[in-house]
Amino acid sequence: MAMMRAERLADGQIKLSGPVWHEVFGEERRLPWARWYRQMYEDCGAPTYLQAAEALEALGDP
């Protein structure tokens, strides 16, 4: 199963990517997005939502 990945780019932006799509956003959105993905996992049960939340949280502070 393909996993969601999060990485901090050289310019400080966060890139969240999976097998089908990716998005890039500012550090200030990292934890709000993680909370949103966790809520979506609770609501829908799709494992990629949990993977996205965990990947964003695992980055830690810059």
C-alpha positions as CSV (number, residue, x, y, z in Angstrom):
1,M,0.0,0.0,0.0
2,A,1.3,3.4,-0.9
3,M,1.9,5.8,2.0
4,M,1.4,9.5,2.5
5,R,4.6,11.4,3.0
6,A,5.4,14.8,4.4
7,E,8.6,16.7,3.9
8,R,9.9,20.1,4.7
9,L,11.2,21.8,1.5
10,A,14.3,24.0,1.3
11,D,12.1,27.1,1.4
12,G,10.3,26.0,4.6
13,Q,7.1,25.0,2.9
14,I,5.6,21.6,3.7
15,K,4.9,19.1,0.9
16,L,2.3,16.4,1.6
17,S,2.2,13.7,-1.1
18,G,0.7,10.4,-1.9
19,P,0.4,8.1,-4.9
20,V,-2.2,10.3,-6.7
21,W,-1.7,13.9,-5.6
22,H,0.4,16.3,-3.6
23,E,0.1,19.8,-2.1
24,V,2.5,22.4,-0.8
25,F,1.6,24.8,2.0
26,G,3.1,27.0,4.7
27,E,4.3,25.7,8.1
28,E,1.5,27.5,9.8
29,R,-0.9,25.1,8.2
30,R,0.9,21.9,9.2
31,L,-0.8,21.2,12.5
32,P,-4.3,22.4,11.5
33,W,-4.1,20.1,8.4
34,A,-3.0,17.2,10.7
35,R,-6.0,17.8,12.9
36,W,-8.3,18.0,9.9
37,Y,-6.9,14.7,8.5
38,R,-7.4,13.0,11.8
39,Q,-11.0,14.2,11.9
40,M,-11.5,12.9,8.4
41,Y,-10.1,9.6,9.4
42,E,-12.5,9.4,12.3
43,D,-15.4,10.4,10.0
44,C,-14.6,8.2,7.0
45,G,-12.1,5.6,8.2
46,A,-9.9,6.0,5.1
47,P,-6.3,5.0,6.2
48,T,-4.7,7.6,4.0
49,Y,-6.2,10.3,6.2
50,L,-4.5,8.8,9.2
51,Q,-1.3,8.4,7.3
52,A,-1.4,12.1,6.3
53,A,-2.0,13.2,9.8
54,E,0.8,11.1,11.2
55,A,3.3,12.2,8.5
56,L,2.6,15.9,9.2
57,E,2.9,15.4,12.9
58,A,6.1,13.4,12.5
59,L,7.9,16.4,10.9
60,G,8.0,18.2,14.2
61,D,8.9,21.8,14.6
62,P,11.3,23.4,12.1
